[in-house]
């Protein structure tokens, strides 16, 4: 059996798996921060195989079983995500992608299918560095905590970003499409992954546009506050301390709204124009 650990902020989990599953696991779950370990963490996962079935355990309790390893990996990833979010108690957790430009960080917030992943890929191609996709963590000092899980590339993106043919396909549950084929892709395929904290500079709220191109405009803080709370993932968010934290976060950040239909459908000139406008945010 092989033993690995994953650490994000103050949270750490370990993962034990048999040799026959290592290649798929290391290609699909937090590959940027999955490191060999000698010691099990307090939260410990184990994958076993027997009689053609795979079994997933969390702290010795069986949580999932399936004949397809991809289904076990999918369950494992989401359980680990919940552990990492829960254990980082003193941070704000947002539904968004986080990236670094020069010496500061930006969080791009949006609903499902708003373009967070494709925008992250676009920005990395222009030299921005990757922090996270789907989950953005900010501590009390306004520092973004890196959480570089792999990107989930769904069918509508697969043909637009030149995925290598040998990448494995996983069956994922999708709210609108049922089970779909998808790839887990390391963000390092598209650019640099940044693994240290960095101060937050800007918040950009994504809004789906009904026409080609994009529109990036400053957003009033009173409107941004309502949107920001909609993308907040903290289940125990309450009290004056947290409210002040959120208000200060907004007050000290550049706040914008980006209306865009699909970042991957932008023309080359529009892509360059968008990146240039984002680069100039102060």
C-alpha positions in Angstrom: 0.0 0.0 0.0 1.1 3.5 -0.8 0.5 6.5 1.6 0.0 10.1 0.5 -1.0 13.4 2.2 -2.9 16.4 1.1 -2.6 19.7 3.1 -4.6 22.9 2.5 -4.2 25.7 5.1 -4.5 24.1 8.5 -6.2 21.0 7.2 -4.5 17.7 6.4 -5.8 14.4 5.2 -4.0 11.2 4.3 -4.8 8.6 1.6 -3.7 5.0 1.4 -4.2 2.9 -1.7 -2.9 -0.2 -3.4 -0.3 -0.2 -6.2 -2.8 -1.0 -8.9 -4.8 2.2 -8.3 -1.9 4.7 -7.8 -1.6 5.9 -11.4 -5.3 6.9 -11.7 -5.4 8.4 -8.2 -2.3 10.6 -8.7 -3.7 11.7 -12.0 -7.1 12.7 -10.7 -7.1 14.0 -7.1 -5.2 17.1 -6.1 -2.1 16.0 -8.0 -0.5 19.4 -7.4 -0.5 19.0 -3.7 -0.6 15.2 -3.3 2.7 14.2 -1.7 4.1 10.8 -0.3 3.9 10.4 3.4 5.0 8.1 6.2 2.4 9.0 8.8 -1.4 8.8 8.6 -3.4 12.0 9.4 -6.3 12.2 11.8 -8.5 12.1 8.7 -7.4 9.0 6.8 -8.8 7.5 3.6 -8.1 4.1 2.3 -9.0 2.4 -1.0 -9.1 -1.3 -1.2 -10.0 -3.7 -4.0 -11.5 -7.2 -3.8 -13.3 -9.5 -6.2 -13.5 -6.8 -8.9 -14.9 -4.1 -6.6 -13.3 -1.0 -5.1 -14.0 0.1 -1.5 -13.5 3.5 0.0 -13.0 3.9 3.8 -12.8 7.1 5.8 -11.2 6.5 9.2 -12.0 2.7 8.8 -15.7 3.3 8.0 -16.9 2.2 4.6 -18.4 5.1 2.7 -18.6 3.9 -0.9 -18.2 0.7 -3.0 -18.3 0.4 -6.8 -16.9 -1.7 -9.6 -15.6 1.5 -11.3 -12.5 3.1 -9.8 -13.5 6.4 -11.4 -16.7 6.5 -9.3 -14.7 5.8 -6.1 -12.2 8.6 -7.0 -15.1 11.0 -7.7 -16.6 10.2 -4.2 -13.1 10.5 -2.6 -12.5 13.9 -4.1 -15.7 15.4 -2.9 -15.3 13.9 0.6 -11.8 15.4 0.8 -13.0 18.8 -0.4 -15.6 18.8 2.4 -13.0 17.9 5.0 -10.6 20.6 3.8 -13.4 23.2 3.9 -14.7 22.1 7.3 -11.3 22.0 9.0 -10.2 25.5 7.8 -12.5 27.1 10.4 -11.0 30.6 10.5 -11.1 31.4 6.8 -13.8 32.6 4.4 -14.7 30.0 1.8 -16.1 31.1 -1.6 -17.4 29.4 -4.6 -14.9 30.8 -7.1 -11.6 30.4 -8.9 -8.5 32.1 -7.5 -5.5 33.2 -9.6 -2.3 35.3 -9.1 -1.2 38.2 -11.3 2.2 39.8 -10.4 2.3 39.9 -6.6 -1.5 39.9 -5.8 -4.5 37.6 -6.1 -7.9 37.7 -7.7 -11.0 35.7 -7.0 -13.5 35.1 -9.8 -16.9 34.2 -8.4 -19.8 32.7 -10.2 -22.5 30.1 -10.3 -22.1 26.7 -11.9 -21.3 26.9 -15.6 -20.6 30.7 -15.4 -17.1 30.2 -16.9 -14.8 30.0 -13.9 -12.8 27.1 -15.1 -12.5 28.2 -18.7 -11.5 31.8 -17.6 -8.8 30.3 -15.3 -7.4 28.4 -18.3 -7.5 31.5 -20.5 -5.7 33.6 -17.9 -3.0 31.0 -17.3 -2.3 31.0 -21.0 -1.5 34.7 -20.6 0.8 34.3 -17.7 -1.5 34.3 -14.6 -0.7 31.7 -12.0 -3.3 29.2 -10.6 -4.4 29.0 -7.0 -7.7 27.1 -7.1 -10.9 26.3 -9.0 -14.3 26.0 -7.5 -13.1 26.8 -3.9 -11.3 30.0 -2.9 -10.1 30.4 0.7 -9.2 33.8 2.3 -7.8 34.1 5.8 -8.3 36.9 8.4 -5.2 38.8 6.9 -6.9 38.8 3.5 -4.4 36.2 2.2 -5.6 33.7 -0.4 -4.8 30.1 0.6 -3.8 27.9 -2.3 -6.1 24.9 -2.9 -5.1 23.7 -6.4 -7.4 20.8 -7.0 -7.5 19.4 -10.5 -9.8 21.1 -13.1 -12.9 19.1 -14.1 -13.2 19.5 -17.8 -16.7 18.7 -19.1 -17.7 17.9 -22.7 -18.4 21.5 -23.7 -14.7 22.4 -23.0 -13.0 19.2 -24.0 -12.7 20.0 -27.7 -11.6 23.6 -27.1 -8.5 23.1 -25.0 -6.5 20.3 -26.6 -6.6 17.7 -23.9 -4.0 14.9 -24.5 -5.6 11.8 -25.8 -4.3 9.5 -23.0 -6.1 11.4 -20.2 -8.6 9.1 -18.4 -12.3 9.7 -18.6 -14.5 9.7 -15.5 -18.2 9.5 -15.3 -19.6 12.4 -13.3 -23.1 13.3 -12.1 -24.3 16.5 -13.7 -27.4 18.4 -12.6 -28.7 19.0 -16.1 -27.1 16.2 -18.2 -27.2 13.2 -15.9 -24.0 11.2 -16.1 -21.4 12.8 -18.3 -17.8 12.0 -19.5 -15.3 14.4 -18.0 -11.5 14.7 -17.4 -9.6 15.6 -14.3 -6.8 17.8 -15.6 -3.9 19.2 -13.6 -3.8 23.0 -13.9 0.0 22.7 -14.5 -1.0 21.6 -18.1 -2.0 25.2 -18.8 0.5 27.2 -16.7 2.1 27.7 -13.3 0.5 26.5 -10.1 1.3 28.8 -7.1 1.5 27.2 -3.7 2.1 30.1 -1.3 -0.3 32.6 0.3 -0.7 35.9 -1.4 -2.8 39.1 -0.6 -6.2 39.5 -2.2 -6.4 42.4 -4.6 -9.6 42.0 -6.6 -13.0 40.3 -6.7 -14.6 39.7 -10.0 -18.2 38.5 -10.3 -19.0 36.5 -13.4 -22.4 37.0 -15.1 -23.5 35.0 -18.2 -23.9 37.2 -21.2 -26.3 36.5 -24.1 -23.9 37.6 -26.8 -20.3 37.3 -27.8 -17.5 39.4 -26.4 -17.3 40.7 -22.8 -18.0 43.7 -20.6 -15.9 44.4 -17.5 -17.1 47.2 -15.2 -16.6 48.3 -11.6 -19.3 47.2 -9.2 -20.7 49.2 -6.4 -19.9 47.7 -3.0 -23.4 47.5 -1.8 -24.3 45.3 -4.8 -21.2 43.3 -4.4 -21.9 42.5 -0.7 -25.2 40.7 -1.7 -23.4 38.8 -4.4 -20.5 37.9 -2.2 -22.7 36.4 0.5 -24.4 34.3 -2.2 -21.1 32.7 -3.0 -20.0 32.2 0.6 -19.6 28.5 1.5 -19.2 28.9 5.3 -22.0 27.0 7.0 -21.4 28.6 10.3 -21.1 32.2 9.0 -22.6 34.4 11.7 -21.8 37.1 14.2 -20.4 40.6 14.1 -16.8 39.4 13.7 -17.5 37.6 10.5 -19.7 40.4 9.2 -16.9 42.9 9.8 -14.4 40.6 8.1 -16.6 40.4 5.0 -17.2 44.2 4.9 -13.5 44.9 5.3 -12.7 42.4 2.6 -14.9 44.2 0.2 -13.7 47.7 1.3 -10.1 46.8 0.7 -10.6 45.1 -2.7 -11.1 46.2 -6.2 -14.6 44.9 -7.2 -15.8 44.3 -10.7 -18.5 42.5 -12.7 -17.6 40.6 -15.8 -20.3 39.8 -18.3 -19.2 37.1 -20.7 -20.8 34.3 -22.6 -17.9 31.9 -22.8 -14.2 32.7 -22.3 -13.2 30.0 -24.7 -15.3 31.5 -27.4 -13.6 34.9 -27.3 -11.7 36.0 -30.4 -8.0 36.3 -30.0 -8.3 40.1 -29.9 -11.1 40.0 -27.3 -9.0 37.6 -25.2 -6.1 39.9 -25.2 -8.3 42.9 -24.5 -9.9 41.1 -21.5 -6.5 40.1 -20.0 -5.2 43.6 -20.5 -8.1 45.2 -18.7 -7.8 42.7 -15.8 -4.0 43.4 -15.7 -4.7 47.1 -15.2 -7.1 46.8 -12.2 -5.8 48.8 -9.3 
